[in-house]
C-alpha cells in the first residue's frame, strides 16, 4: 500500500471532544513546528457548545507559506469516537490515522488504503495518573509527544515552549515535560518512526508573529487610542473585548494613580453597546464595539443616527454564518451588504477589509482615525477565520511620530476668535463639517444633535431643500472617503493575463495560493485585493480592463459583486462570481477549480482555429 | 405653542447669579409643545435650578430619547450641547458621553413611553450601573406625539380621552429605580415648582444615579376625568413625604437657621454639602431603600401619589468609581497618553513568535 511522503507540506487534523483540554495541546503542536522555522496555518473548527461536542483542529504545515486551508487530511489524529466514521473518510488515500488503540476496534472500522497507527493512550494514562482530570489533560500531551517522534518534531522546541508557558511554575513544567516524553518514548520504542510525513528545520518563518485576529483588533484599538468600549458577548467577536481588557490592563493603567485610561462596559445588549459608543464619540472620546451579524442587525437604528447626525463610531464585525442565528461558530463574509447599507433611509458606510491579524491591527487603529476624520461609523469587517484562529503574519509596527487624526474639531480659541461655526456647514468643499465638543465654549458652538433633518446650522428643519442639501453633502463626504481608505492591492500575473480576480478579507491566503495553482495549469490571472468600501477608482479601472473578472467571496449572494455593480456602475456581465459559503474557510483548491472551470467556458477560440 | 420669537431684551432688574447670568441665559428655543403642557413647567424648573446653582450652562450636556418630553432639551440651556438620540436609548448614549468626559453634568430627559416601554431595558441598566446623572422622566401616561395612546405608566383602570379603560398593570419607574440601585430617587409634580426646583438641584449635586419621576399632565390627551395623570387628580392625591426647602448648602457655609428637632432631616452628601429635608410624613425615612419601597407601594395601592425625595444614599458610588477611571476626561487624552509606543509593540511582537 502506498504511504504518503512529504516534508514540510502536509495537513494534520485533530478530532477531539470540546472541553477536554485538547485546544492548548494542539496549539502547542502547531507552535513547535513554527519554532522549527516552518510556517503553519492552524484552524479551529468548533461547535457552539462548551463541553462534550466534537471539535477539530486542523494544522497545515507549509514550507511554501500557503496559509489558506488546503482541504484534505494527510494525518488524522482521531481522538473522538463520536466522529470516527467521518474523520476516517476525510483521510487522503495513503494517509495516516493515529488513534487510541486501548479498546480494539473491528476491522470494518478501518480503511484498507490508509496507514493505521494505534497507541494505547488510555492505558498509558491510567497506568501513570490516578486523577481523572490529569488522565484527560495529559493524554493530549502524550499524543503530542508521540507525534513528535512520528513526524520528527524537535522535542527541544516543545520543551522550550513549556518553559516559556510555565515560567515560575516548576511543578507544571515538570509534569508536562514528563508527559511529553512518556508519549515520545513509547512511540520510539513501539511504533515505526518516522512516518512518511516529516518536519524538517527550515528558515521560512522569519520575523513573522503568530496571533489571532481578535487580539490584533484589540491591540489596534489600544494603539489607535480607543478609550471607551461598549460590547455584548457574541461569538465569534467576544474575545475582541476580552483581549482589549487584557491589553489595557497591561498598557493603559496610569503608573502614578493606578487608574485606568480606558472604560469597558459589558452592556445589556448590542443596542446599548452601540449607544455607548455613539455617546462617547459625540463627546469626543474614541470608542468602539465588536460584534457579529446579529449584533449589526440590532445596532442598525443607531448606525443610521450616527450616519445622519455625523458621529464617529468604530464597529468591528467579526462575521459568521447567517442569516438569523445561522452558523455562529463558522466563518462567512455575509454581512457586507448589511453593513454597507446598515439602517433605514439612504445610508452608506465605510467598510475596511483586513486580510489577517496584521491588518486587523492596522485597520482598527486607522478606523478610529477615519471615524473622527469623516465623523461617521466605520466598519472593520473581519470574520471568524481571521478572528478566532492564530495566524502567521507580519509583525505589528507603529510609527512613533504618528498622532491621532481628530478630524475637524472646532476649538475654544477659534470660537472665541469669532470663526463662523455651522455644525453641518461644508466650509472646505469636502463634505466634512466642523464639530464642537460639549462644554467647549460658554456661549458659542453649542448645538442640538438630532436624527431629524436640520439645516447647515443644526436648526430643526422639515424643508425639502434643507434635507436634500444635507444628503448631497453626505454624498460628497463619501467621495472624500475614497481618498482616505486603504487602497486596493494588485497581485499582477507574471505572464499576460486575460482574466482578473477580485478578492478580499480572509480569502487572501487561499487566493494567493490559487493563483499559483492556476498558473501551473496555464491560466493566468491578475488579482486585485479590495481593502475598503467606498471603492477606489482603481477597482473600477481593474474591472474595465479585463474581459472577465472573477469576484471571489464567502457568501451566497455575491455581496461585494452587488456592491461593485450597485455603487460603482461596473458592468455586471464582466463579473463572474466564485462563491464559497458552507461555513468552512475557502480553499485554494476550490478557487482554482472554479476559476479553471469558468475560464474554459469563457475562453473564446478564434474563428479560424475553430473551423480549421 | 407660539411662533413669536422671544424678545432678546429683558428687564434690567432681572436678578443675576454669582456668574452674572440671569435666568434668561439659561433659556433655550421657544417651546413647540401645547399651551399648558406640564413639560414646559419642568423646563422652567430646570432653568430655575441651574440658575440658582450658578452652573455654567455649557458645562451641562442634555440628552434625550424620542417623544414630546425628549424634544424639551431644545427649550432650555440653549448654550449647552444637546443630543436628541433614538427612542428609548438615551441611557446608553448618556453612559457613553459620561465616560468620555466625567467633568460635565449629564441631564437625561425622557418620557414614560421612552423609559417605561421601549426603553425599559436601558432605564434598568443605567440605574444598575450608577451613572452619575440626573435622569428625569416627564411622566404623563400617554404617547403625546402619536396622539394619545396609553403608555406603560398609565394606571390600570384609568381612562383615555376617548373613554377606553386601560387594562394593563402600570410600570412604576420609582419602584424600579429603587430596586435597581439608583442612589437618589424622587417623585414630583410639574404643577408644584416649589417642590420640583429644589429636587432638581439636589439631584444635580448628587454624585451618582439620580432619578426624578415628574408627573406632568398632557393637556391634549390626558387631562380629563378618569385620568390619574391629570392636573386635578394629581393635585387631589399628592402625598408629599418631605420638602427640600432649605436646599443645597455648600460645604463650609454657616447654617444659621434652627429648626425644631424631629422636623428636619439633614443629609450630608459625599462632597460635604448638606441637604435639609423638612419632614411632611413623620414616619418617613429617606435613607432606607426597603422602607421607601414599601411606603411608596402602600400609598400607591390607596391611589395616592407619593412625592418628595424618596431615597438618597449620601455616599453613592458611580460608574467611574466602579471602573476606576483616570481623573482627566478621556476626550482630552491624545496619543501621548494612550499609545503605548513602538518599543512596547516590539516586545509584544517578540512574545508572539
Interface residues (C-beta under 8 A of the other chain):
Chain A: X34 X205 X207 X208 X209 X210 X211 X219 X222 X223 X225 X227 X228 X230 X251 X252 X254 X257 X258 X259 X260 X261 X262 X263 X264 X265 X267 X268 X269 X271 X272 X273 X274 X275 X276 X277 X278 X279 X280 X281 X282 X283 X284 X285 X287 X301 X302 X305 X395 X396 X397 X398 X399 X400 X402 X403 X404 X436 X437 X438 X439 X440 X441 X442 X443 X446 X447 X448 X449 X450 X451 X452 X460
Chain B: X56 X57 X58 X59 X61 X63 X73 X74 X78 X79 X80 X81 X82 X83 X84 X85 X86 X89 X91 X92 X93 X94 X95 X96 X97 X98 X99 X100 X101 X103 X104 X121 X122 X124 X125 X129 X319 X320 X323 X324 X325 X326 X327 X329 X330 X331 X333 X334 X335 X337 X338 X339 X340 X341 X342 X344 X345 X348 X349 X352 X353
